[in-house]
Amino acid sequence: MAYDSELWKKRYVERSDLTTELVHLTRSTEDKNSVDILLDILDSKTIRGSTTSSGYIVGNIPAVCFQDAPLNAVGQNCWFEQTFRKDNEWAKKRYDPVGITVRKKDVFKKGGRPVIYDATAEAKGYLPSDQWWRIVNFDLGDDERIVDWSHEREWRIPNELKFEISNVVILLGNNSQVKELINKCNKAGKDYYLKARGITTIESVVC
């Protein structure tokens, strides 16, 4: 059954575990912290997709990754990632609590879709190769090698996402990062924090 946009929003607003927004998180590198990476994204108004070598993408089409989860759940995912890396030095850094949120409807209209959680080999059997970017490996068959990323409720879009600043919410970890972003914008003569739909922090919804 289909229903109009207002009823769709009402269904979501009455559920604490659902959201009409998608969250894209970035991560720091050896050369730049996560706020600087975010500023690069805002400069280009483009999020470029990860590949098999730079991320966890199946096939040869890059994809941009999002979490389809409320901010409190995204914050919990970020906290777990941070504590997990402290206890397991081999673990790859996946993301920081810094990024943007975009409307789910906007991403869908540009070709974004929920991922398909399944054993990679099996999913390749029923998906054409130009859709393999949607596959996220899922395997609960071996108690010693659980593969389960479904807590992220991931969406992906192939290749890249271009956006307008006025259509995104800037997401930062805490108030000190908000001040850092504003100061760096002011020094560079950029007004992203004024043009965006808003600025919010993960800290404000999990602490």
C-alpha positions in Angstrom: 0.0 0.0 0.0 1.3 3.4 -0.9 0.7 6.6 1.0 1.6 10.3 0.7 4.8 12.0 2.0 3.1 13.5 5.1 1.8 10.1 6.3 5.2 8.6 5.5 6.8 11.2 7.8 4.2 10.6 10.5 4.9 6.9 10.5 8.6 7.6 11.1 8.2 10.4 13.7 6.3 8.0 15.9 9.1 5.4 15.9 12.3 6.0 17.9 14.2 3.3 15.9 13.5 4.8 12.4 14.5 7.9 10.6 13.9 9.7 7.3 17.6 10.7 7.2 20.7 8.8 6.1 24.0 9.4 7.8 27.4 9.4 6.0 30.4 9.4 8.3 34.0 10.2 7.5 37.2 9.4 9.2 40.5 11.1 9.9 43.7 10.2 8.1 47.4 10.6 8.9 47.4 14.0 7.3 44.0 15.4 8.2 41.5 15.2 11.0 37.9 14.4 10.4 36.7 18.0 10.5 39.2 18.8 7.7 38.0 15.8 5.7 34.4 17.0 6.2 35.4 20.5 4.9 36.9 18.9 1.8 33.5 17.1 1.2 31.6 20.4 1.7 34.0 22.2 -0.6 33.4 19.7 -3.4 29.7 19.1 -2.6 30.5 15.5 -3.4 31.0 12.3 -1.5 33.1 9.9 -3.6 32.5 6.2 -3.3 34.8 3.6 -1.6 36.2 0.7 -3.5 37.1 -2.9 -2.8 40.6 -1.7 -1.8 39.6 1.3 0.2 36.4 -0.1 1.8 34.2 -3.2 1.9 32.7 -2.9 -1.6 32.0 -6.0 -3.7 32.6 -5.7 -7.4 34.3 -3.0 -9.4 31.7 -0.1 -8.9 32.6 2.3 -6.1 29.8 3.1 -3.6 29.0 5.7 -1.0 27.9 4.2 2.3 25.2 5.5 4.7 23.7 4.4 8.0 19.9 4.3 8.1 19.7 4.8 11.8 18.7 7.5 14.3 21.6 9.6 15.6 21.5 8.0 19.0 22.1 4.6 17.3 24.8 6.0 15.1 26.5 7.4 18.2 26.3 3.9 19.8 27.9 2.4 16.7 30.7 5.1 16.8 31.3 4.4 20.5 31.5 0.7 20.0 34.0 1.2 17.0 36.2 3.4 19.2 36.3 1.0 22.2 36.7 -2.0 19.9 39.8 -0.5 18.3 41.3 0.2 21.7 41.0 -3.4 22.6 41.9 -4.8 19.2 44.9 -2.9 17.7 44.5 -4.9 14.4 41.0 -3.5 13.8 40.7 -1.1 10.9 39.4 2.4 11.6 36.0 2.7 9.8 34.6 6.0 10.7 34.5 8.9 13.2 31.3 10.6 14.5 31.7 13.4 11.9 29.8 13.7 8.6 26.5 14.8 7.1 23.0 13.6 7.1 20.9 13.7 3.9 17.2 13.0 3.2 16.5 9.4 2.4 14.2 10.4 -0.4 16.9 12.4 -2.1 19.3 9.5 -2.0 16.7 7.1 -3.3 15.9 9.4 -6.2 19.6 9.5 -7.2 19.8 5.7 -7.2 20.7 4.9 -3.6 19.2 1.7 -2.1 19.4 -0.4 1.0 22.2 -2.9 0.9 21.5 -6.7 0.6 22.8 -8.6 3.6 23.7 -12.1 2.5 26.7 -14.4 2.0 28.7 -12.7 -0.7 28.9 -15.8 -3.0 25.2 -16.5 -2.7 24.2 -12.8 -3.4 26.5 -12.8 -6.5 24.5 -15.7 -7.8 21.2 -13.8 -8.0 22.4 -10.3 -8.6 23.8 -9.0 -11.9 27.4 -7.8 -11.5 26.4 -4.1 -11.9 24.5 -4.5 -8.6 27.2 -6.1 -6.6 27.9 -2.8 -4.9 24.8 -3.5 -2.8 26.2 -6.7 -1.3 27.3 -6.7 2.4 28.6 -10.1 3.5 26.5 -11.7 6.2 27.3 -15.0 7.9 26.1 -16.4 11.2 27.0 -20.0 10.4 30.3 -20.2 12.3 30.3 -19.1 16.0 34.0 -18.3 15.7 33.7 -16.1 12.6 30.5 -14.1 12.8 30.1 -11.6 10.0 27.3 -9.2 10.7 27.1 -5.5 9.9 23.3 -5.3 9.9 23.4 -2.9 13.0 24.3 -0.2 10.5 21.2 -0.7 8.4 23.4 0.4 5.5 22.3 2.1 2.3 24.7 2.7 -0.6 24.7 4.7 -3.8 27.0 3.8 -6.7 30.0 5.9 -7.6 29.4 9.2 -5.8 26.8 11.5 -4.3 26.6 15.2 -5.4 24.6 17.5 -3.1 23.8 21.1 -2.3 24.9 22.4 1.1 21.4 23.6 1.8 20.1 20.0 1.6 22.4 18.5 4.3 22.8 18.7 8.1 26.4 18.9 9.3 27.1 16.3 11.9 29.9 16.6 14.4 31.0 14.7 17.4 30.9 17.4 20.0 30.8 21.2 20.6 34.5 21.7 20.3 34.3 20.3 16.8 31.5 22.7 16.0 33.7 25.6 17.1 36.6 24.2 15.1 34.5 23.9 11.9 33.1 27.4 12.3 36.5 28.9 13.0 38.0 27.2 9.9 35.1 28.3 7.8 35.4 31.9 8.9 39.2 31.9 8.2 38.6 30.5 4.7 35.7 32.8 4.0 33.2 29.9 3.8 29.6 30.0 5.1 28.7 26.3 5.1 27.5 26.3 8.7 25.0 29.1 7.7 23.8 27.5 4.5 23.3 23.9 5.8 19.9 22.8 7.0 21.5 22.6 10.4 24.4 21.5 12.6 24.0 18.8 15.3 26.3 16.8 17.5 26.4 13.1 18.3 27.3 14.1 21.9 24.0 15.9 22.3 21.9 12.8 21.7 23.9 10.1 23.5 25.2 11.9 26.6 
